[in-house]
C-alpha cells in the first residue's frame, strides 16, 4: 500500500488554500504555472515529517557539545540506527537529527492495527502506539505478534472492529505488547503502550523522557521565534498564549533565568504542563497563570497587586503573541478535518489578542506575532491590518532570518515583506543530500533544515514612543 501522496482536505478548504497561492499579486510575479507547482508541493509535503528532528539545548545547564554527546549515546541504543547529529549554523542552541524515510519497501504483516489520524501523525515522528490511539486490531492479535500499523485517515473505522478494508495508510511495523482483549478492556489504562514500533515508515528516534532537563524537542521555526524576540536579562516579558511552554522556557533560557516571564493560557491542564516543563528545565523566572489573554488589560485600580493578570497598560518590555490559529502548517498531517468556517474563524480572535498586546507593551518595547499556519488572512493580512490600526507600531528586521520573506497578496510593500519571515514549505529548494554522512557541512544541513520545516510565520514590531 503506497504512502499517502498528499494531505486530505475538505474540498472547500483546499479551494480556499488554492486561492492563497493563486492571488493576483503573486501570480503576476511568478505566473500561474509556478503558483500551481508551489501549491501542489505544499499538499504533497504536509503528510510527511520535516527532514530533521530538531532539539533545543537547555544551555543554562549543559553545553551544546555535551548534549550532542549524550544524544549520540542514546541514538546508538536504537537497533540499526546510525545517524550523525549536526549543530545549526545560526541557531547555535539547536541540534539537527536526520529523519530517515519514507521506507517504502517494508514488508507488511497479516495482523493489522488501525490507529486514529492523530496517533498516525505521532508515529511518523517517532512515537510508539498507546491504547488511546488504537481504533481496531485483527481478531486474534496477541502479545508478541508482529503487526502492521495503519492510520485511518478518513475516520471511518469503528472502535473495536476486527477487520477494516477501507482507506488507510501504512505507517510501519511493530510488536504487540498487549492482546486485543486487553486493549479494548474498559479497565485498561489508556496510557499503556500497546505497540512498540520496530520498523516505522520514517525512522526517527523517540526522545520521550530522555535527557529531559537538558533538551527540549521543538520545531525549528518555534525556536527561531524566541531568538527574534531577543529577550534580555532583567526584563519583564509576556507570553500571551504560552502552552505548552516551549517558547516560554526558551525565552527564560535566553535571558539567563533573570527577570520575569509571565506565561498565560486559559486551559488549566495546559498551564500545569507549562509548570512541569519549567520545573524539569530548572527555570525559576517563569510565572504561569490560567487566564484568558483577551482580558489581560486592567482598567485602573483593577490590576492585581500580586503581579498577576489583569495587568496595567504599558507594563511589559517584550511580548510574544504566538496566536491560536488554523494550524495548517503542522507536519506530518495526513488529513485535516477543519471546515472552511473553522479555518477562517481565527482572524477576529487574533486581532483581539493583538490589540491587548499593543496596550500592554511599553513604548520602545518589542512585540512578536507568530502562527503555525500558511494562510494570508492569519499572517500577512494581519500585519497589514496592524500597521493600519496602530500607527505606533513599526515593522522591524528579524535576526536570525532563516526562512523566506512574506508572501505577496496582502498589499504590503517589498521592503515590508522582506522584514517578515515565512516558512512556507511550498517553494523550498530541497536538494539531494546524504543525511547520514557525518562529514556533511553544518551549513548545508542547516539550509536544508530551514527549507523543510513546519509551515510558520513571524512578524516583529516595535512600539514607537
C-alpha positions in Angstrom: 0.0 0.0 0.0 1.7 3.3 -1.1 2.3 6.1 1.3 -0.3 8.8 1.1 0.6 11.1 -1.8 -0.9 14.4 -0.4 -2.9 15.7 2.6 -6.6 15.1 2.6 -8.5 18.4 2.9 -12.2 19.1 2.6 -12.8 20.4 -0.9 -13.8 23.9 0.4 -10.6 24.2 2.4 -8.4 23.1 -0.5 -10.1 25.7 -2.7 -9.5 28.3 -0.1 -5.8 27.5 0.1 -5.5 27.4 -3.7 -6.8 31.0 -3.7 -4.0 31.9 -1.3 -1.4 30.7 -3.9 -3.4 31.9 -6.9 -3.8 35.5 -5.7 -3.3 38.2 -8.3 -0.2 39.8 -6.8 1.7 36.5 -6.5 0.6 35.2 -9.9 1.6 38.4 -11.6 5.1 37.9 -10.3 5.7 34.2 -10.6 3.0 33.1 -13.1 0.1 30.7 -12.7 2.1 27.6 -13.5 4.6 28.3 -10.7 1.8 29.1 -8.3 0.2 25.8 -9.0 3.5 24.0 -8.6 4.1 25.5 -5.2 0.5 24.6 -4.1 0.9 21.0 -5.2 4.2 20.8 -3.5 2.6 22.1 -0.3 -0.1 19.4 -0.4 2.5 16.7 -1.0 4.8 17.8 1.8 2.3 18.2 4.6 1.8 14.5 5.2 5.5 13.9 5.7 7.6 14.9 8.8 10.4 17.5 8.3 13.7 16.1 7.2 15.2 16.8 10.6 14.1 16.3 14.2 15.2 19.5 16.0 16.3 19.5 19.6 16.8 22.7 21.6 19.5 22.5 24.3 19.0 23.9 27.7 22.2 25.9 27.6 21.8 27.1 31.2 22.7 23.6 32.5 24.8 22.0 29.8 26.8 22.8 26.7 25.6 22.1 23.2 28.6 19.8 22.7 27.8 17.8 25.9 24.1 17.5 24.8 25.2 16.3 21.4 27.5 13.7 23.0 24.7 12.4 25.3 22.2 12.3 22.4 24.7 10.2 20.3 24.8 7.8 23.2 21.0 7.5 23.2 20.8 7.1 19.4 23.2 4.1 19.3 20.7 2.2 21.6 18.3 2.1 18.6 19.0 -1.1 16.6 20.1 -0.4 13.0 20.2 3.4 13.5 23.5 5.1 12.7 22.9 8.8 12.1 25.0 11.9 12.8 23.9 15.0 14.7 24.5 18.5 13.4 24.5 21.8 15.2 22.6 24.5 13.4 24.9 27.1 11.9 22.8 30.1 13.0 20.6 28.8 15.8 23.5 27.6 18.0 21.4 26.1 20.7 19.6 23.8 18.2 20.7 20.3 17.1 19.5 18.6 13.9 18.9 14.9 13.9 18.2 13.4 10.4 14.9 11.6 9.8 15.3 8.6 7.5 12.4 7.8 5.1 10.0 7.1 3.8 11.0 3.5 3.7 8.7 2.1 1.0 9.9 -1.5 0.9 8.9 -2.6 4.4 7.1 -6.0 4.5 3.5 -5.7 5.7 2.1 -8.3 8.1 -1.2 -10.0 8.0 -2.0 -8.9 11.6 -3.1 -5.3 11.5 -3.6 -2.4 13.9 -5.7 0.6 12.9 -5.0 3.9 14.7 -6.6 7.3 14.5 -5.2 10.1 12.3 -3.6 12.0 15.2 -1.9 8.9 16.5 -0.7 8.1 13.0 0.9 11.6 12.8 2.7 11.0 16.1 4.1 7.6 14.8 5.5 9.3 11.8 7.5 11.5 14.2 9.0 8.6 16.2 6.3 7.7 18.7 5.1 4.3 19.8 1.4 3.4 19.8 -0.6 3.7 23.0 -4.1 2.4 23.8 -5.8 5.8 23.4 -4.8 5.9 19.7 -5.9 2.4 18.7 -9.2 2.0 16.9 -9.1 -1.6 15.7 -6.9 -4.7 15.7 -7.0 -8.1 13.9 -9.3 -10.6 15.6 -6.6 -12.9 17.1 -3.9 -10.4 17.9 -1.8 -11.4 20.9 1.2 -10.3 22.9 4.4 -10.6 20.8 2.8 -10.6 17.4 4.4 -8.8 14.6 1.8 -6.3 13.4 1.5 -3.7 10.6 0.1 -0.3 11.8 -2.2 1.8 9.6 -3.7 5.2 10.0 -7.4 5.6 9.5 -7.1 9.0 7.7 -10.9 9.4 7.0 -12.1 8.4 10.4 -14.4 5.6 9.1 -13.2 2.7 11.3 -15.5 1.7 14.2 -13.7 1.3 17.5 -13.2 -2.4 18.2 -13.7 -3.5 14.6 -12.0 -6.8 13.8 -11.4 -6.0 10.2 -11.1 -2.8 8.2 -10.7 -2.7 4.4 -11.4 1.0 3.6 -8.9 3.8 3.1 -5.9 3.5 5.3 -2.2 4.5 5.2 0.6 2.1 6.2 2.9 3.8 8.7 5.1 0.9 9.9 5.5 -2.4 11.7 5.7 -3.1 15.4 5.4 -5.7 18.2 2.2 -6.0 20.2 2.7 -5.6 23.9 -1.0 -6.3 24.8 -3.5 -8.7 23.3 -6.7 -7.5 21.6 -8.9 -8.1 24.7 -6.6 -6.1 26.9 -6.5 -3.2 24.5 -10.3 -2.8 24.4 -11.0 -3.7 28.0 -12.7 -0.9 29.9 -10.2 -1.4 32.8 -7.1 -0.9 30.6 -5.4 2.5 31.3 -5.4 4.4 28.0 -1.8 5.5 28.5 -0.5 1.9 28.2 2.0 1.4 25.4 0.4 -1.2 23.1 2.6 -1.4 20.0 6.4 -1.0 20.1 7.3 0.4 16.7 10.2 -1.5 15.3 10.0 -0.6 11.6 8.3 2.8 11.2 8.0 4.2 7.7 10.0 7.2 9.0 13.0 6.2 11.1 13.2 8.8 13.9 14.3 8.0 17.4 11.9 8.8 20.2 13.4 11.1 22.9 10.4 10.9 25.2 11.7 11.4 28.8 15.3 11.3 27.5 17.7 13.9 28.9 14.6 15.9 29.8 16.4 18.5 31.9 19.0 19.1 29.1 16.9 19.1 25.9 13.5 20.1 24.5 12.0 18.8 21.3 11.0 21.9 19.3 10.2 22.6 15.7 12.8 24.8 14.1 10.6 27.9 13.4 9.4 27.7 17.0 13.0 28.1 18.2 13.5 31.0 15.8 10.7 32.9 17.4 12.4 33.3 20.8 15.7 34.4 19.2 13.7 37.0 17.2 12.1 38.3 20.4 15.7 38.6 21.8 14.8 38.8 25.5 17.3 40.4 27.8 18.2 39.6 31.4 16.1 41.7 33.9 13.2 42.4 31.5 9.6 41.7 32.1 8.2 39.6 29.3 4.7 38.3 28.5 3.9 35.1 26.6 0.2 35.5 25.9 -0.8 32.1 24.6 2.0 30.1 26.1 1.0 26.5 26.4 2.7 24.0 26.4 5.6 26.3 27.2 8.3 25.5 24.6 8.8 29.1 23.7 8.3 30.3 27.3 11.1 28.1 28.5 13.3 29.2 25.6 12.7 32.8 26.4 13.7 32.2 30.1 16.8 30.4 29.0 17.9 33.2 26.6 17.5 35.8 29.4 19.6 33.5 31.7 16.7 33.0 34.0 17.0 36.6 35.2 13.9 38.8 35.0 10.3 37.8 34.8 8.4 35.8 32.2 4.7 35.8 32.6 3.1 32.8 30.8 -0.7 32.7 30.3 -3.1 30.2 29.0 -6.8 29.8 29.6 -6.8 26.0 29.9 -5.8 24.7 33.3 -4.3 21.4 32.2 -2.1 23.2 29.7 -0.9 25.6 32.5 0.0 22.6 34.6 2.1 21.3 31.7 3.9 24.6 31.4 4.7 24.5 35.2 6.0 21.0 34.7 8.2 21.9 31.8 9.7 24.9 33.6 10.4 22.7 36.7 12.1 20.0 34.7 14.3 22.6 32.9 15.0 24.2 36.3 13.8 27.7 35.3 12.7 30.0 38.2 11.8 33.3 36.4 8.6 31.9 34.9 5.2 32.7 36.5 2.3 30.8 35.0 -1.4 31.9 35.1 -4.6 30.3 34.0 -6.2 33.3 32.4 -7.9 34.5 29.2 -5.4 36.8 27.5 -8.2 38.7 25.7 -9.0 40.2 29.2 -5.4 40.8 30.3 -5.5 44.6 30.4 -6.6 46.1 33.7 -8.8 49.1 34.0 -7.3 51.5 36.5 -7.3 50.0 40.0 -8.3 46.6 38.8 -4.7 45.5 38.4 -3.6 42.6 40.6 -1.2 43.9 43.2 0.4 40.5 43.4 1.7 40.7 39.9 -0.9 38.5 38.2 -3.4 39.3 35.4 -5.0 41.6 34.6 -2.0 43.9 34.1 -1.7 47.7 33.8 -1.2 49.1 30.3 2.4 49.5 29.1 3.8 47.1 31.7 5.9 44.7 29.6 9.3 45.2 27.8 8.6 42.5 25.2 5.5 40.4 24.3 5.2 37.2 22.4 1.8 36.5 20.8 2.0 33.0 19.4 -1.6 33.2 18.4 -4.2 30.5 18.2 -4.5 29.7 14.5 -5.8 27.2 12.0 -2.6 25.2 12.3 -2.4 24.3 8.6 1.4 24.3 8.6 1.7 21.4 11.1 3.6 18.3 9.9 3.2 15.5 9.5 -0.5 15.8 8.9 -2.2 13.3 6.6 -5.7 14.7 7.0 -7.3 18.0 8.0 -10.9 17.8 9.2 -11.4 21.5 9.7 -14.3 23.1 7.8 -13.8 26.4 6.0 -15.8 28.1 8.7 -13.3 26.8 11.3 -10.3 27.8 9.2 -11.5 31.3 8.8 -12.7 31.8 12.4 -9.3 32.7 13.9 -8.7 36.1 12.5 -11.1 38.1 14.8 -9.6 36.4 17.9 -6.0 37.1 16.7 -6.9 40.8 16.3 -8.5 40.9 19.7 -5.3 39.4 21.3 -3.1 41.7 19.2 -5.0 44.8 20.4 -4.4 43.7 24.0 -0.7 43.1 23.3 -0.3 46.6 22.0 -1.9 48.1 25.1 0.3 46.1 27.4 3.6 46.9 25.6 5.8 49.7 26.8 6.8 52.5 24.4 10.0 51.2 22.8 9.0 47.6 23.5 9.1 44.7 21.1 6.0 42.6 20.0 6.5 39.4 18.1 3.5 37.8 16.4 3.7 34.2 15.1 1.4 31.4 13.9 1.9 27.8 12.7 -0.3 28.3 9.6 0.1 29.2 6.0 -2.9 31.4 5.2 -2.6 35.1 4.2 -5.6 36.0 6.4 -3.8 34.9 9.6 -0.3 36.2 8.6 0.5 38.9 6.1 -3.1 40.4 6.2 -2.9 40.6 10.0 0.4 42.6 9.6 -1.2 45.0 7.1 -4.2 45.4 9.5 -1.9 46.0 12.5 0.1 48.7 10.7 -3.1 50.5 9.6 -4.8 50.2 13.0 -1.8 51.0 15.3 0.3 53.9 14.0 2.6 53.4 17.0 3.8 50.1 15.5 6.7 49.8 13.1 7.9 46.6 11.5 11.4 45.5 12.4 14.0 43.3 10.7 14.4 39.8 12.2 17.5 38.1 13.4 18.1 35.3 12.6 16.2 35.4 9.3 16.5 31.8 8.0 13.0 31.5 6.4 11.6 33.2 3.4 10.2 36.7 3.1 6.5 37.3 3.4 4.0 36.2 0.7 2.6 38.6 -1.9 -1.2 39.2 -1.7 -1.8 41.5 1.3 -0.8 44.8 -0.2 2.4 45.1 1.7 5.5 46.7 0.2 8.5 44.8 -0.9 10.5 46.2 2.0 7.8 45.2 4.4 7.7 41.7 3.1 11.5 41.3 3.5 11.1 42.1 7.2 8.6 39.2 7.7 9.7 35.6 8.0 7.6 32.8 6.4 8.4 29.1 6.5 6.2 28.2 3.6 7.0 24.6 2.5 5.8 25.1 -1.0 8.7 26.9 -2.6 11.7 25.4 -0.7 14.5 24.2 -2.9 15.3 20.8 -1.4 18.3 19.1 -3.0 19.6 15.5 -2.8 22.0 15.1 0.1 23.3 12.3 2.2 21.7 12.9 5.6 23.8 10.1 7.2 27.2 11.4 6.1 28.9 12.8 9.3 31.2 14.8 7.1 28.4 16.9 5.6 28.8 20.5 6.4 26.7 22.0 9.2 25.9 25.0 6.9 24.5 22.7 4.2 22.4 20.7 6.8 21.2 24.0 8.3 20.0 25.3 4.9 18.2 22.0 4.3 16.6 22.2 7.7 15.5 25.8 7.2 13.8 24.8 3.9 12.0 21.7 5.2 10.1 22.7 8.4 6.5 23.0 9.5 4.7 25.9 8.0 5.2 29.0 10.1 5.0 32.8 10.2 6.8 35.5 12.2 6.4 39.3 12.4 8.3 41.6 14.7 7.2 45.1 15.7 8.5 48.0 17.8 6.1 50.3 19.6 7.3 53.8 19.0 7.4 56.2 22.0 
